[in-house]
Amino acid sequence: MSVNQTHRAQHTCDRADELVDSDASATFFANETASGLRLDAGTVHIKRPHGAVALTEARRSEAPPSEVAYESLEEFVCRHGQYFDSYLATEPGRWNFWSRSRRGLISCALSGPNVLCGGGLIAPADHREELLGEFIESAAHQKLHVVFFNISDEAVPIFRKFGFQATKWGEEPVVDLGHCTWSGKSFEWVRRQTNFCLRQGLAASEVRPDQLDPQQWSSTMDELLVVSADSLSRKAQAAPMTFFEGQIENHELGLRRLFVARSEYGAGRIEAFVVCNPMHHGTSWATELYRRRPDSVRGTMAFLFHYLLNQMQSEGIRQVGLCLDPGQGCAQRTPGDSSLVHRSMQFGNRYLSFLFDIAGQRHFKSRFRPRYESRYVCSWPKSTIGGYVAFAKVSGLFNISLKKLASACLDRLRKRGARKTLSSMD
């Protein structure tokens, strides 16, 4: 580890809450590198309770079960991750809570007394309840407030068993590739975008770092960062969102997959890219991060999505998630849910489309004819204003550039008529 990495890891520990019981082996670890913690002998920095200063020496984790003794963090998360953001547990700066048996982990970010958890319960099915129980035991001991995001219908009962308040906050569109033919009227829009882009000289491909020499990969990464910056320049955000959105600048590609669209029949510049995260041992994937140049050919992103979906379908992959559609299907309340979360999603769905182009994204994803799975916010013991503020702070939700916001508002107003009908189109 470099000196700078050591200083960053120590700084993270110094700012962290006291999260670990000194007598327990279930612990929070901070990721130090892009490759994360190795289960056999990962080097970590730990802060113990009742101590004023974080430990500066390295500590090693306990020996895990023999069947996963040589499994990397990336491999573990790929095998047991269930959600589009599960793989983000491998990002530098994330905190990972490991169960005592090291059979499961929970990935989180810390903000005051709030622990924000993404990626669900990353563990074998028969260990998830035990993992959550140990996590809540540790959180209760430290008087922490816990929030999990993007939890599925199937997992909600486990959370309610431990006293969580579950509230629907959106739906995730999922494309079932086994039943997809890309023919007929329902996929006419997708085919039309693809055919137009092909006539304009676009070509799509998957980029694999192991098939490029270091100079080629470095050049590719530099161009991806330019595309990302250009894409962000047309949005109201002052900087890329974090926690719910993967990074490429400071996070190795790892087991993720990268697809790009290039101009001039593949010989020109990168016009757009998509980074896909693995789930369910690679039998499912998610289009977690995607960017395009503002001046790219119309339909470029649809063309690239169509290409990667076809590619994965040819490999026998079962399904591809298109990430969360916030506010989708949240009109009705359910018994015991949070009024705060419900009203926030209603407000965002109605009034913040100009900020995040909710209608445009919803329309785009609907063109691939997905089915929709409900996703929930699960708070323990309940949702609070403090948790909401922590969520906005950690994710950078309202890190807004006023100049770009004004530009985005003007653009949305010019397209207001069309945007109103996008999400209801067949």
C-alpha positions as CSV (number, residue, x, y, z in Angstrom):
1,M,0.0,0.0,0.0
2,S,1.3,3.5,-0.9
3,V,1.8,6.2,1.7
4,N,-1.2,8.2,0.4
5,Q,-3.4,5.1,0.6
6,T,-2.3,4.5,4.2
7,H,-3.1,8.1,5.1
8,R,-6.5,7.9,3.4
9,A,-7.4,4.7,5.2
10,Q,-6.2,6.1,8.6
11,H,-8.3,9.3,7.9
12,T,-11.4,7.2,7.2
13,C,-10.9,5.3,10.5
14,D,-10.4,8.6,12.4
15,R,-13.8,9.9,11.1
16,A,-15.7,6.6,11.6
17,D,-18.1,5.9,14.5
18,E,-17.1,3.3,17.0
19,L,-18.6,0.3,15.3
20,V,-16.9,-2.8,16.6
21,D,-17.5,-4.6,19.9
22,S,-14.0,-5.4,21.2
23,D,-15.1,-8.9,22.3
24,A,-16.9,-9.8,19.1
25,S,-15.4,-11.2,15.9
26,A,-18.2,-9.7,13.7
27,T,-16.5,-6.5,12.5
28,F,-16.5,-3.5,10.2
29,F,-13.6,-3.3,7.8
30,A,-12.6,-0.4,5.6
31,N,-11.7,-1.3,2.0
32,E,-8.1,-0.2,1.3
33,T,-7.6,-1.1,-2.3
34,A,-9.7,-1.7,-5.4
35,S,-9.3,-5.4,-4.9
36,G,-10.7,-5.2,-1.4
37,L,-10.3,-7.5,1.5
38,R,-9.1,-11.1,1.0
39,L,-10.9,-13.6,3.1
40,D,-7.8,-15.6,3.9
41,A,-5.6,-12.8,5.2
42,G,-6.9,-9.4,4.3
43,T,-5.1,-6.4,5.8
44,V,-7.6,-4.0,7.4
45,H,-7.7,-1.0,9.7
46,I,-10.1,-1.3,12.6
47,K,-11.5,1.1,15.2
48,R,-12.5,-0.5,18.5
49,P,-15.2,0.9,20.8
50,H,-14.2,2.8,23.9
51,G,-11.0,3.9,22.1
52,A,-10.3,7.5,21.2
53,V,-7.8,6.8,18.4
54,A,-8.0,4.4,15.5
55,L,-5.5,1.7,15.4
56,T,-2.6,2.5,13.1
57,E,-1.2,-1.0,12.8
58,A,-2.7,-3.5,10.4
59,R,-4.9,-6.3,11.8
60,R,-5.7,-9.5,10.0
61,S,-9.1,-11.1,9.7
62,E,-9.9,-14.5,11.2
63,A,-9.5,-17.6,9.1
64,P,-12.7,-18.2,7.1
65,P,-14.4,-21.5,6.3
66,S,-12.0,-23.6,4.1
67,E,-14.3,-23.6,1.1
68,V,-13.8,-19.9,0.6
69,A,-10.3,-19.5,2.0
70,Y,-8.8,-18.2,-1.3
71,E,-11.8,-16.3,-2.6
72,S,-11.3,-12.6,-3.2
73,L,-13.8,-10.0,-2.2
74,E,-14.8,-9.5,-5.9
75,E,-15.5,-13.2,-6.3
76,F,-17.4,-13.4,-3.1
77,V,-19.6,-10.5,-4.0
78,C,-20.1,-11.8,-7.5
79,R,-21.2,-15.2,-6.2
80,H,-23.6,-13.9,-3.5
81,G,-24.7,-10.4,-4.6
82,Q,-28.4,-10.1,-5.5
83,Y,-28.7,-6.4,-6.5
84,F,-27.2,-4.0,-9.0
85,D,-25.3,-2.2,-6.3
86,S,-24.0,-5.4,-4.5
87,Y,-20.7,-5.2,-6.4
88,L,-20.1,-1.7,-5.1
89,A,-19.0,-3.4,-1.9
90,T,-15.6,-3.7,-3.6
91,E,-15.1,0.0,-4.0
92,P,-12.3,1.8,-2.0
93,G,-13.7,3.7,0.9
94,R,-16.7,1.4,1.6
95,W,-17.1,-0.2,5.0
96,N,-17.9,-3.9,5.0
97,F,-19.4,-5.7,8.0
98,W,-18.4,-9.4,8.1
99,S,-20.3,-11.9,10.1
100,R,-18.4,-14.0,12.7
101,S,-18.2,-17.0,10.4
102,R,-17.1,-14.8,7.5
103,R,-19.9,-16.3,5.4
104,G,-21.6,-13.0,4.7
105,L,-21.0,-9.3,4.6
106,I,-23.0,-6.0,4.5
107,S,-21.6,-3.0,2.7
108,C,-22.2,0.4,4.1
109,A,-21.2,4.0,4.4
110,L,-21.2,6.0,7.7
111,S,-22.6,9.4,8.5
112,G,-22.8,10.3,12.2
113,P,-25.0,7.8,13.9
114,N,-26.4,6.6,10.6
115,V,-25.2,3.5,8.8
116,L,-26.4,3.4,5.1
117,C,-26.3,-0.1,3.6
118,G,-26.3,-0.9,-0.1
119,G,-26.2,-4.2,-1.9
120,G,-28.4,-6.1,0.5
121,L,-27.3,-9.1,2.5
122,I,-24.4,-10.5,0.6
123,A,-24.3,-14.1,1.8
124,P,-25.6,-17.6,1.0
125,A,-29.4,-17.8,1.4
126,D,-29.1,-19.9,4.6
127,H,-26.9,-17.3,6.3
128,R,-28.7,-14.1,5.5
129,E,-30.9,-14.0,8.6
130,E,-27.9,-14.8,10.9
131,L,-25.9,-12.1,9.2
132,L,-28.6,-9.5,9.7
133,G,-29.0,-10.6,13.3
134,E,-25.3,-10.0,14.1
135,F,-25.4,-6.7,12.3
136,I,-28.3,-5.4,14.3
137,E,-26.8,-6.7,17.5
138,S,-23.7,-4.6,16.8
139,A,-25.7,-1.6,15.7
140,A,-27.9,-1.7,18.8
141,H,-24.8,-1.9,21.0
142,Q,-23.5,1.3,19.4
143,K,-26.9,3.1,19.3
144,L,-26.8,3.4,15.6
145,H,-29.6,4.1,13.1
146,V,-29.5,1.7,10.1
147,V,-31.0,2.1,6.6
148,F,-30.9,-0.6,3.8
149,F,-31.7,0.4,0.2
150,N,-33.0,-1.5,-2.8
151,I,-34.4,-4.5,-0.8
152,S,-36.6,-7.0,-2.8
153,D,-40.0,-8.3,-1.9
154,E,-38.4,-11.7,-1.2
155,A,-36.0,-10.3,1.4
156,V,-38.4,-7.8,3.2
157,P,-39.8,-10.4,5.6
158,I,-36.3,-11.1,7.0
159,F,-35.9,-7.3,7.7
160,R,-39.4,-7.0,9.3
161,K,-38.5,-9.9,11.5
162,F,-35.8,-7.8,13.1
163,G,-38.0,-4.8,13.5
164,F,-37.2,-2.8,10.3
165,Q,-39.7,-0.4,8.8
166,A,-40.0,-1.2,5.1
167,T,-41.3,1.3,2.5
168,K,-41.4,0.9,-1.2
169,W,-39.3,3.5,-3.0
170,G,-39.3,2.3,-6.6
171,E,-39.1,-0.6,-9.0
172,E,-36.2,-2.1,-10.9
173,P,-36.9,-3.0,-14.6
174,V,-35.4,-6.5,-15.4
175,V,-35.0,-7.9,-18.9
176,D,-35.6,-11.7,-19.0
177,L,-33.3,-12.7,-21.9
178,G,-34.6,-16.2,-22.1
179,H,-37.9,-14.9,-23.4
180,C,-36.6,-12.0,-25.6
181,T,-36.7,-12.3,-29.4
182,W,-36.2,-8.6,-30.3
183,S,-38.9,-9.0,-33.0
184,G,-42.4,-7.7,-33.5
185,K,-43.9,-4.3,-32.9
186,S,-43.0,-4.2,-29.2
187,F,-39.3,-3.9,-30.0
188,E,-39.7,-1.7,-33.1
189,W,-38.3,1.3,-31.4
190,V,-35.1,-0.6,-30.3
191,R,-34.5,-1.9,-33.8
192,R,-35.1,1.5,-35.3
193,Q,-32.4,3.1,-33.0
194,T,-30.0,0.3,-33.8
195,N,-30.4,0.5,-37.5
196,F,-30.0,4.3,-37.6
197,C,-26.8,4.1,-35.5
198,L,-25.4,1.4,-37.8
199,R,-26.1,3.6,-40.8
200,Q,-24.2,6.4,-39.1
201,G,-21.1,4.3,-38.7
202,L,-21.4,3.3,-35.0
203,A,-19.9,0.0,-33.9
204,A,-20.2,-1.6,-30.5
205,S,-17.9,-4.0,-28.7
206,E,-16.8,-5.3,-25.3
207,V,-13.5,-4.0,-23.9
208,R,-11.5,-6.5,-21.9
209,P,-8.4,-5.1,-20.0
210,D,-6.7,-8.5,-20.2
211,Q,-6.8,-8.3,-24.0
212,L,-5.1,-4.9,-24.1
213,D,-1.5,-3.9,-23.4
214,P,-1.1,-1.3,-20.5
215,Q,-0.8,1.6,-22.8
216,Q,-4.0,0.7,-24.7
217,W,-5.9,0.2,-21.5
218,S,-4.6,3.5,-20.1
219,S,-5.7,5.3,-23.2
220,T,-9.1,3.7,-23.1
221,M,-9.6,4.8,-19.5
222,D,-8.6,8.3,-20.3
223,E,-11.2,8.5,-23.0
224,L,-13.9,7.0,-20.7
225,L,-13.2,9.7,-18.2
226,V,-13.6,12.3,-20.9
227,V,-17.0,10.8,-22.0
228,S,-18.1,10.7,-18.4
229,A,-17.2,14.4,-17.8
230,D,-18.9,15.4,-21.1
231,S,-22.1,13.5,-20.0
232,L,-22.1,15.1,-16.6
233,S,-21.7,18.6,-18.1
234,R,-25.3,18.5,-19.3
235,K,-26.7,17.5,-15.9
236,A,-27.5,19.5,-12.9
237,Q,-25.2,17.6,-10.6
238,A,-21.9,19.3,-9.8
239,A,-20.2,16.0,-9.4
240,P,-21.0,12.3,-10.0
241,M,-23.2,10.7,-7.4
242,T,-21.6,8.2,-5.0
243,F,-22.7,5.2,-2.9
244,F,-25.5,4.2,-5.4
245,E,-23.4,4.8,-8.5
246,G,-20.2,3.0,-9.4
247,Q,-16.9,4.7,-10.2
248,I,-14.3,4.0,-12.8
249,E,-11.6,6.6,-12.0
250,N,-10.5,5.1,-8.7
251,H,-12.0,1.6,-8.9
252,E,-10.5,-1.2,-11.0
253,L,-12.9,-2.8,-13.5
254,G,-12.4,-6.2,-11.7
255,L,-15.2,-8.6,-12.6
256,R,-17.4,-5.9,-14.1
257,R,-17.8,-5.8,-17.9
258,L,-17.3,-2.8,-20.1
259,F,-19.1,-2.2,-23.4
260,V,-18.4,0.8,-25.7
261,A,-19.8,2.3,-28.9
262,R,-17.3,3.9,-31.3
263,S,-17.8,6.1,-34.3
264,E,-16.3,5.5,-37.8
265,Y,-17.2,1.9,-37.7
266,G,-15.2,1.2,-34.6
267,A,-12.1,3.2,-35.6
268,G,-13.1,6.5,-34.1
269,R,-13.7,8.0,-30.7
270,I,-15.8,6.4,-27.9
271,E,-19.3,7.8,-28.1
272,A,-20.8,6.0,-25.1
273,F,-20.0,3.2,-22.6
274,V,-21.8,0.9,-20.2
275,V,-20.4,-0.8,-17.2
276,C,-22.2,-3.9,-16.0
277,N,-22.1,-5.4,-12.5
278,P,-22.3,-9.2,-11.9
279,M,-24.9,-10.8,-9.7
280,H,-25.9,-14.4,-8.8
281,H,-22.5,-15.8,-9.7
282,G,-22.6,-14.1,-13.1
283,T,-25.9,-15.6,-14.2
284,S,-27.4,-12.1,-14.0
285,W,-26.0,-8.7,-14.6
286,A,-27.0,-5.0,-14.2
287,T,-26.3,-2.0,-16.4
288,E,-25.1,-0.1,-13.4
289,L,-23.2,2.8,-15.0
290,Y,-23.7,4.3,-18.4
291,R,-22.5,7.6,-20.0
292,R,-22.6,9.1,-23.5
293,R,-21.3,12.2,-25.2
294,P,-24.0,14.9,-25.5
295,D,-23.2,15.3,-29.3
296,S,-23.3,11.5,-30.0
297,V,-25.6,10.1,-32.7
298,R,-29.2,10.0,-31.7
299,G,-30.1,6.6,-30.3
300,T,-26.5,5.7,-29.3
301,M,-27.3,4.5,-25.8
302,A,-30.2,2.4,-27.0
303,F,-27.9,0.9,-29.7
304,L,-25.3,0.0,-27.1
305,F,-27.8,-1.5,-24.7
306,H,-29.3,-3.6,-27.5
307,Y,-25.8,-4.9,-28.4
308,L,-24.8,-5.9,-24.8
309,L,-28.2,-7.5,-24.2
310,N,-27.8,-9.6,-27.4
311,Q,-24.2,-10.5,-26.4
312,M,-25.3,-11.7,-22.9
313,Q,-28.3,-13.5,-24.3
314,S,-25.9,-15.5,-26.6
315,E,-23.9,-16.5,-23.5
316,G,-26.9,-17.9,-21.8
317,I,-27.2,-15.2,-19.2
318,R,-30.7,-15.3,-17.6
319,Q,-31.5,-11.6,-17.0
320,V,-30.1,-8.1,-17.0
321,G,-31.4,-5.5,-14.6
322,L,-31.6,-1.8,-15.7
323,C,-31.2,-0.4,-12.2
324,L,-33.7,1.4,-10.0
325,D,-36.6,3.5,-11.3
326,P,-37.2,5.7,-8.2
327,G,-40.8,6.5,-7.4
328,Q,-42.1,4.0,-9.9
329,G,-45.2,2.1,-8.5
330,C,-45.2,4.1,-5.2
331,A,-48.6,5.6,-5.4
332,Q,-50.2,3.3,-2.9
333,R,-49.1,3.0,0.8
334,T,-48.8,-0.3,2.7
335,P,-49.5,-0.8,6.4
336,G,-46.5,0.1,8.6
337,D,-44.5,1.9,6.0
338,S,-42.9,5.3,6.5
339,S,-44.9,8.4,5.7
340,L,-41.6,10.3,5.3
341,V,-40.1,8.0,2.7
342,H,-43.5,7.7,0.9
343,R,-44.1,11.5,0.6
344,S,-40.5,12.1,-0.4
345,M,-40.8,9.6,-3.3
346,Q,-44.1,11.2,-4.3
347,F,-42.6,14.6,-4.3
348,G,-39.5,13.5,-6.3
349,N,-41.6,11.7,-8.8
350,R,-43.8,14.8,-9.4
351,Y,-41.4,17.7,-9.1
352,L,-37.8,16.6,-9.6
353,S,-38.0,15.1,-13.1
354,F,-36.4,18.3,-14.4
355,L,-33.4,17.6,-12.2
356,F,-32.9,13.9,-12.9
357,D,-34.9,13.5,-16.1
358,I,-37.0,10.7,-14.5
359,A,-39.5,10.7,-17.4
360,G,-36.8,10.3,-20.0
361,Q,-35.0,7.5,-18.2
362,R,-38.3,5.7,-17.5
363,H,-39.3,5.9,-21.1
364,F,-35.8,4.7,-22.3
365,K,-35.9,1.6,-20.0
366,S,-39.5,0.7,-20.9
367,R,-38.5,0.3,-24.6
368,F,-36.7,-2.9,-23.7
369,R,-40.0,-4.4,-22.4
370,P,-38.8,-5.3,-18.9
371,R,-40.8,-6.7,-16.0
372,Y,-40.7,-4.7,-12.8
373,E,-39.6,-5.8,-9.4
374,S,-40.4,-3.7,-6.3
375,R,-37.6,-2.3,-4.2
376,Y,-37.8,-1.1,-0.6
377,V,-36.0,1.1,1.9
378,C,-35.7,-0.8,5.2
379,S,-35.0,1.4,8.2
380,W,-34.2,0.3,11.8
381,P,-35.9,1.1,14.0
382,K,-37.7,3.5,11.7
383,S,-37.1,6.2,9.0
384,T,-36.0,9.5,10.4
385,I,-35.1,13.0,9.1
386,G,-31.5,12.4,10.2
387,G,-31.4,9.3,8.0
388,Y,-32.8,11.2,5.1
389,V,-30.1,13.9,5.5
390,A,-27.4,11.3,5.8
391,F,-28.6,9.7,2.6
392,A,-28.5,13.0,0.7
393,K,-25.1,13.8,2.1
394,V,-23.5,10.4,1.4
395,S,-25.0,10.0,-2.1
396,G,-24.4,13.6,-3.2
397,L,-28.1,13.8,-4.2
398,F,-28.3,17.5,-3.9
399,N,-24.8,18.4,-4.8
400,I,-26.1,20.7,-7.5
401,S,-24.5,23.3,-9.8
402,L,-26.8,26.3,-10.0
403,K,-25.5,27.2,-13.4
404,K,-26.1,23.8,-14.8
405,L,-29.4,23.5,-13.0
406,A,-30.7,26.6,-14.8
407,S,-29.5,25.2,-18.1
408,A,-31.2,21.9,-17.4
409,C,-34.4,23.6,-16.4
410,L,-34.5,25.6,-19.7
411,D,-33.8,22.5,-21.7
412,R,-36.6,20.6,-19.9
413,L,-39.1,23.5,-20.4
414,R,-38.4,23.4,-24.1
415,K,-39.2,19.7,-24.2
416,R,-42.0,19.9,-21.6
417,G,-44.8,18.7,-23.9
418,A,-43.0,15.7,-25.1
419,R,-41.7,14.7,-21.6
420,K,-45.2,14.6,-20.2
421,T,-46.2,11.7,-22.4
422,L,-42.9,9.7,-22.5
423,S,-43.5,7.3,-19.6
424,S,-47.1,6.5,-20.8
425,M,-46.2,5.7,-24.4
426,D,-46.6,2.1,-25.6
